[in-house]
Amino acid sequence: MKWKPAVPCLLILCAGLVVLTSCGDDKVTGPGPGEEPATLETRIERNNEFAFELYGRLGSSDDNLMISPHSIVTAFGMAYAGARGTTERQMAEVLSFNYPQAGFHSVLKRLNAHLTGIDGLTFSIANGCWGRDDLTYIESFLDTLSADYGAEMAYLDFVGQPEQSRATINQWVENETGGLIDGLLPPGSIDALTYLVLANAVYFSAEWRSKFDPDYTYSAGFKRLDGSSVPVEMMCGEGAFPYFEGNGYRALELPYRGEKTSMLVILPDEGFFKTFEGSFDAAALDTVITGLEETVLKPKFPKFSFMSDFDLISALKSMGMTDAFSAGANFSGMDGVDDGVPWISTVAHKAFISVDEYGTLAAAGTGMGFSIGMWDEFEAVRPFIFVIRDIETGTILFLGRFLDPTRR
């Protein structure tokens, strides 16, 4: 252990990261000659690579941001079971999945079993699948969802009761996340042309190894990227923590009870947040983790709570997954027919985090809808003329135009 003087009040970027390693003897049946075999170690490395790639695509604004890469990967893992051809290849490339699929789903199942069995915290993973009883879903696809994801097909009336169906699925997500994720699927995301809905829900609750005394929490100013300052409640602790000083940043690891998981806090030098964030990837994370050493210091960082909400389709398209989201997609592994339907019409993701003196509460949901048709749209997003008339006589009651939504 090395000793350092107590550090002053910090401005901290908080990111909940779980990093796992595995031994080479976790190999399962390989995907074939020339392809890397599916192992736990490979799956974790690829999940982490995808996490940073997606984070970079979503982090263009100055808003708080959090995603659950594992929730997204698990939801898309279910969809991947039904993908074939170019659609399957694109999903594998963007999501860093094994291609072909041999061994992929069983390894992801083993990873999920490991994560939900970690001592000292509550971490749950739930998967759901909803379809129509008048449509075809081939047995091998449903068997994979059941055996490797624990998702049993349930049937809803998408045609006659689309909003009630959406409410049922959203309630399932809310229940599986302790009420933290509500309204995951937005209005209109389920309609008479919906073929299938897949959903994943994760819930995380853990206490700090060294809790912060609420009596020492105080009010301070938090400096935002634009230089302005806002009040925030700052927690203050002291003790020995894994710590590392890199080139242009400092890193502090806050272990949770049981010391099997942690929050790793990365603090770039003032004025260099964007530069650092743009270069921070899985390899840089490995550098931080390797350099951590137990150090006596006084951590100070804010209590916070926020929700992130995304439609992931645009980001995933920009990463190269294009075929899955339009007519012509090949999900013949779901219905047995390569006719260009269904395709993914909705990918909703919500993530919530709350950090206080006692620990961390976090949850996420990922919902994915598949469509078998497309509605014609009339979208009045440019100037138009309107007429209010009596239909029986043809009398014009009002006549006007709408040119500018900002004018009253």
N, C-alpha and C positions, 0 to 999 in steps of 0.2 A: 504494500500500500504506500502511495506517495501522499504527501501533505501539501496543501495549498491554503493560502488565506481565504477567508470567506469572500465570495464574489458579491458585487453590488446587485441592485435590482436589475432584472433582465427583461428584455422584450423577446418573447419566445414564439417561434412557430411550432405548433404541436402537431405531430403526425403519429397516429396509432399504427405501428408496424409490428408484425409478428414474423420473425425470421426463423425458419426451421432447417435442419440438415438431416440427412439420412445416409445410411451405409449402402454400399454397392450391392449387398446381398438382397436388396428389396426388389430385384428384377423379377418381372413376370414374363409371360410368353411374349416374345418380341414381335414387331409388326412386319418382319420380313427382311430379306437381304437388302443391304444398303441403307436401311432405316435405323435410327437410334432406338433401342428398346425402351419401353415405358417403365420408368422407375420412379419411386417417390422423390429421389433427389432431383431428377430431371424435371418432374412436374413442378416442384417448388421453385426451382430456378426459372422456369418458363413463366409461371404465374407472376413472379416478381418482376420479370422483364415486361410483361404485358401491363402490370400495374403502373409502372413509370411511364410507359408509352401513352396509356390512356390519360393519366394525370396531366401529361404535357398537352394533350389535345383539349382538355377541358379547362385548363388553368389560365386562359387568356385574359380574364377579367381580374379586378382587384377584390373580388368577393371572397369570403371564407369558402373553403372547398374541402369536402371529404367524400371519398368513395370507398366501397367495400369490394376490392378486386375479387376476393374469393367468392362473394355472392354472385357477381357477374359471371365469373368463370363457371361456377356450378350451374347457373341457369342456362348458359350457352352450352355447357356440356350435355344437358338433356336434349337441346335442339340438335346438337352435333350428332347425336345418335341416329337422327333421321335424315341427315344431310348426305348427299351423294354428288359425285362428279365435280365440276368446277366450284359449285357452292361449298362442298365439303373442303376442297383444297383451300379456298379463300378463308374460310373460317379457321382452318388449322394455321395458316400463315399469320393472320392478324391476332388470333388469340393464343398463339404459341402452343397449339395442341399437337399431339402426336398424329402423324399421318403416314399410312392409314391408321384406322382407329384401334387396331388390336392392342389390348391391354390398357388403353386409356381410361375407360370408365371404371374398371376394377381398381386401378391405382388411385383415381380421384376418390373412390369410395373409401379406400384405406386411409387417405389423407384426412377425409372428413371424420372418420372414426377416431383418428389420432387427436384431431383438434377438439372434438367434443368430449374427449376423455382426459383433458389436461386437469391436473389437480390444482385446487386453490382458487378456481374461478368458475363462473357459469358461462358456458359458451354452447349455444344450441344452433343447429342447422336443420331447416325443414324445407322440403321440396313438395310442390303440388302440381297436379296436372288435371285440366278440365277440358272436356270435349262435348260433342253432340252425339246422341245415341243413334242418329240416322246417317252418320258418316262412317267411313272406313278408317281404321287404325290397325296396322298390321301387328301381329302378335309379337314378333321379335323386337319391335320398337317398344311396345308396352312392357315386355319382359325386362328390357334393359332399364327402363325407368323404374320399375319395381325393384329389381335386384340390386342395382348400383346406386339409386338415388332415393329409394324408399317412397317413391311417388306412385300412388295408385290412381288410375283413371277414375274421375268422377264426372257425371254427366249433368249439364245445365242446358236450359232453354235459351240459347243465344238468339234464336229467331224471334220467339214470342215475348221474351222477357230479358232483353239485353242489359238494361240498367240494373235489374235485380241480380242478374248473373255477375255483373261487375261488382256490385255491392257484396255479394257472397265471397268473391275472391279477395276483395280488399279487406273484408272482415277476417278472413283466414290469415292474411299477412299481419294484420293488426294484432290478432290473438297470438301469433307465433313470435312477435317482437315485443311482447309485454305492453302493448298499446302505444309504442313509440313511433311506429310507421303506420300512418293512416292515409287513406285515399291514394294508394300507390298507382293504380290504373286510373288515368284521367277520364272525365266524361267523354263519351263517344268512342272510346277505345275498343269497345265490344259492340258488335252489331250483328245483323242477320247473316253477314258474310264471314263471320269469325269461324275458323276451323278448329283452333286449339289454343289454349292458354297454358303457359308454363310459368311457374313462379318459384322463387327461392326467398327464404327469410332467415336472417342470422341475428342472434341476440348475444350480447357480451356484457358481463357485469363482473367487475373485479375490484378488490380493495388494494390500496397501496401496501407494499411491504412496510414502508415507514409513513404512516399517516401524518398529515399536517394538522397542527393544533389550530382550530378556528379562532382561538383568542389572539393569534398572531396575524390573522388576515387583516389587511389594511387597504385603504383606497389610494390609488396612484394613477398617474397619467400614462396611457398607452399610446405610443407614437405610431400613427398609421403611415402607409407608404407615401402619402402626399405631404407628410410633415405635420399634419394637424394632430392634436392630442385629444383623447377621450378618456373619461374616468373608467376605471376597472378595479375589481376587487383582486388584490394580489395575495396569494398564499405564500407562506414563508416557512421553510423547514431547515434542518441541518443534519449532517451525518455523512457517512461514506457512501458514495454513489459512483457507478461506472461513468467515466468522464474522458473526453478527448478534445484536444485542440488541433484543428486542421488549418489549412491555408485559406484564410478568409472566413472561418466559421468556428464555432464551438459546439460540442455535442454532449448531452447529458442523458443518461438512461435512468428511467424511474421504474424499477421492478415492481410487479404486482405480488401480492401474497402468494407464497409458494415458489416464487422466482422462476416460473416456467414461461411467463410472458412479461412484456414490459412496454412502456411508452418511451420511444426514443425521440428526444427533443433536439432539433437542429436549429441553431441560432446564427444566421449569417451576419457578418459585420454590417454595421449600420450603413445604409446607402447602397448595399450590394445584394439585396434580397433577390431581385429579378435575375441578375447575372448568375448568382449561385443556383437559383431554382432551375434555370435553363440548362445547367450542366449536371444537375444531380440525377443520377440514375442508379441502377442496381449495383453496378461496379463501385460507384462512389459510396453507396451504402455499406458494401462489404469492407471498404477501407475504414469507414467510421467504426464499424463493429470490431474489426481486428485491432484497432488502436485504443479501444476502451480500457481504462485502468481505474481501479478503486481509488477514489480521491475524496478527501474530507472537504466539504464545502457547504454553502448555505444556498440551496435553490430557492428562487423566487419567481413565480410565474402566475398568470391569471387564472381564476376560475372562469370557465366559459361553457357555453352550450349553444349549438346551432344545428340546423338541418340543411343538407344539400339535396337538390332535386334536379334530375337530368332526364332528357330524352336522348338516348345514346346513339340513335341511328346515324345522325350526321357525323359524329366523331368516328364511329366504326367504318362508315363509308370512306371517310378521308384517310383511314388507315389501310384501305384496300379491300374491305369486305363489301362488295357492291351487289353481287348477284342475289344474296339472301333476302334483300329488302324490296324486291320488285317481281312482277310477273315474269316467269321464266326461271325462277329458282328451282333447284332440284332437291326437294325433300321427299323423294320417292321412298326413302327408308321409313317414312311415317305411314303413307297410304298405299305403297306398292306400285304407284304409277308415275312415270316421269313425263308429266304433262304441263310443267311450268307452275303448278299450284300444289300446295299452298306456298306463301311467302311470309316473311316476318313483317308485320305491319306496325307493331308497337314494341319498343323496348324502354320501359320506364324503370328508373333507378332512384331510390331515396336512401339517404344515409343520415343518421342522427348521432351526435355525441354530446355527452355532458361530463365535465371534469370538475371535481370539487376536492375538499380537503380529505375525503375518505377514499376516493377511488374514481373509477371511470365506468360510465354506463354508455353503451353504444349499440346500435341496431341498424340493419339495412334490409331493404327488399328490392328484388329485381323481378319485374313482370314482363312477360313476352307474349304477344298475341300474334297468331297466324291467320291470314285471310285467304279466302278462295275466290275473291272477286273484287271488283273495283266500282265504286259509285261514281257516276258523272257528277261533277261539281259546278256550281254557279258561285263564283267567288268575287264579290264586289269590292275589290281592293283598289279601285281607281274611280274617278268621277263618274257619276251616273245621274240620270233623270228619273224622277218618280212621279207617278200619277195615282191619286186616290179617287176612285170612281164608284158610281152606283152601277153594279153589274146589270141589273134588270133594264134600266133605261139608257145606260151608257153616259149618263151625266158625269162630267168631270167636276169633282168636289174640290180637289187640290191638285196643283201642278207645280213641280219644282225641280231643283237640281241639288246635288250634294258634291261639293268640290274640295272642301278642306275640313277635316275633323277638328282642327284647332280653333276654328271660328265658331262663334255662338250667335 
